[in-house]
Amino acid sequence: MLAPRARAISLCCALASIPLTGCGLSTASAAPETSPPETLIARLESSPALDVVGVHSDAEVVMRLPLSEAVGAPIPLVVDYGEATIGAHGARTLVLESLLFAFERVDVPAERLPPNGLSFDEIRVRAVGPVEAHVSWASTSEARALTTVDLELDWRMVLPDGQTHRLGTERIEDAEVALRVLLDSEGRVIADVDLALEQVWQWAGVVELEHLDVHLVTRERLPIAPHWSRPVME
């Protein structure tokens, strides 16, 4: 029979030979857990800047000859570029921090506006904000919201001889905005922005904005290289 001290030494040796991992233990330090994926709300609370990457525009202006036409001729408006900033206040409120988009130059031919016609360029539409909207969650990763915004229109008139005249800022009230915001597979925020205006807006009895229905697809802007700066959109 082994002496008590010998039995204790023998038991310690036997335990040392048992792998501890099978018992839920490990002599090595546990590997650090990976961080959970960033939620949509967490991304929006940093108010990421979004660039327009796709457009569907069903918008037009109507040019009417003063005092001589009851019905004018429609001219399509084509979206040139745009950007938006969308944030969040918790899980219940989306915030349209800013929305700006520009239309391409509109040329009015001489037969529509004698004797020489004219053009409009630098046509920019800006939402007056920020505007808050209550969130409806389509899923845990897709937020939707409806709201109304007032718009400010800035534009310039170009005469046939090349002279330009900056026109005053026009305010267009109560445009409807629908937002759909989610994360893409790369973790960047993407958002659909639908803006619609049903009412008629007029300028000087010559220009009418009869219908505005613009669908903008926006995506979170990539970090900008230090040597390159974006053009300023005033």
N, C-alpha and C positions, 0 to 999 in steps of 0.2 A: 504494500500500500504506500502511495505517495504521501509524503509529509504535506501539511497544509500549505506551506509556502510553495512547494513544487506543483501542487494542484492549481494554485492561483496563476502561476506562470504559464502552465499548460493551457488554462482556459483563455488567457489573454492572447496567446498565440493562435488558438482556434478561432477566436472572434476576428482577429486581424486578417485571417485568410478568407472571411466572408465578404463578397462584394457588397458595398453599401448601397449602390444604385438600385438594386432590386428591392430595397426596403424604403425607397422614396428618399433616400439620403444620398449625398455626394460629397466627396472630399474636395472637389473642385468648385470654384465660385460659379454661381448661376450666371448664364448669359443674359445681358441686359435685354429687357423687353423692347420691341420696336414700338415707336409712338403710333397711336391710332391715327387713321387717316383724318386729315383736316376736314371739318364739316363745312357745308355751304355757308351757314350763318357766320362761322368764324372767318371765312374768307371775305364775306361781304362787309363785316364790321370794320375791315381795313379800307373800305370804299375803293376797290380796284378800278383803274381806268380801262375802258373798253373801246376798241376800235371797230368800226363798221367793216365787216368782211363780206357781206352779201346784202343785196337790196332787191326788194320788189316794190315798185312805185306805180301807183295808179293815181296820178295827180296831173292836173292841167289848169292853165289859166285861160281865160276867155278874153280876147281883145275885141272891143266893141267901138265902132266909129261913133263918136259923140253926135247925138241929134239926128243920126241918119240910119241907124240899125237897131232893130228891136232884138235881134239875135246875133250874137258875136260868133267868132270863129275860135274853136279851142286850139290851144298849143300845148303839147305835152311838157311836163316838167320831169327832168331826169336827175336823180340824186347823184352827186359827184363824189362826196366823201362825208364822213361823219364820225362822231365819237360820243361816248356817254360815260357817266360815272354813276354806279348804283351801289348803295350801301344798305345797311340793316341796323335796326334798333331791336336787338333781341330776336326772338323767333316769330314775332307777330307783326313786325312792321318793316316793309321795304321802303327805301328812300331813293327817289330819283334825284341824285345830287345835281346832275347836269345832263343836258342832251343838246347836241348841236349837229345839224347836218346842212349841207350846201347843195344847191341845184346848179346844173350846168347853165351856161349862157343861153338866153332866150333871144332869138332874132325874130323881129316882126317885119315881114317884107313890105315893100312899098305899096303893093296892092291892098294890103290890109290897113296901112297907116300912111296915106299919101302926105307929102309927095315922095319922100325918100325912105320911109320906114325908120326904125330905130331898134336898139337892143337893150337888154337888161343883163347885167352880170353881177358877180359877187353877191349872189342871192343866198343869204344865210338865214336859217331859222333856228332860234334858240328857245328852249323851254325856260320859263321863268320859275326858278326853284330855289332851294330844294322843295320837293313835294313828297309827302309821306302817303303810303298806301297800305291797307291791311292785307296781310298775307293769307293766301289759301294754299295749303300744301297738297299738291297732287301726289307726292310721294315724299319719303324722307329726304330725298335729294333734289326735289324740284319744287320751286316756289313760284306762285303766280299771284298777280295783283292787278287791280283795275283802279284808275284814278283819272282825274281831269287836270289839265295844265293850261296855262295861258302861254302863248307864243309871242316872240318878238321877231319881226322880219326886218332885216337890213338888206339893202340892195342899191344898185347904182344904175343910172341911165346913161347909155352910150349913144351919142348922136352920130349921124352918118359921116360927119367930118372928123370924128375921133374924139371930140370933146366929151368929157364925162361930168356927170353931176350926181353927187351923193344924195340920195333921197332920205327923208326922215325915217326913223324907226317906226314901224307900224306894229300895233299890238292886236293880236288875234286871240279872242277869249274862248275858253271852254273846249279845247281839243281833248278828245278821249285817248287815253293811253292804256294799253294792256302790256304787262310785263310777264315774261316767262324766263326764269333764271335757274341754271343748274351748273354742275361741274362736268367738264369733259374728261376723257380718259387720262389726260395728262394733269388733271387737277386744276386746270384753269377755268375761271368763270366764263360761261357763255350766256348770252341773253338774247331773246327775241323781243323787239320793241315794236309794237303796232300802234301807229298814231293815225287817228281819223278825225276829220273835221267835216261836218255835214252842212254847216251854215255857209251862206254866201258872204264873202268879204270883198269890198270894192275899193278901188283907188281912183279918184279923179273922174269917175264915170267912164273910164277907158279900160281899166284892167279889173277883171273879176276873178277871184279864186273860188270856183264853184264846188270843187271836190278835191279833197286831200285824203289819200289813203296810202300810207307809207309803211312798209314792213322792213325793219332793219335787223340784220343778224350781226350781233356784236360778239367780240371775243377779247378776253383779257390781254392787255398789251404786254409784250415781252420786255424785259429790262433793256434799256437803251444803252448802247455803247457810249463811253464817255466822250469820244471824238465826234459824235453825231448828235445833233439837236433837231427836234421836230419843228416844222414851221409853225409860227404863231398864227392862230385862228382867232381873230378879234371879233 
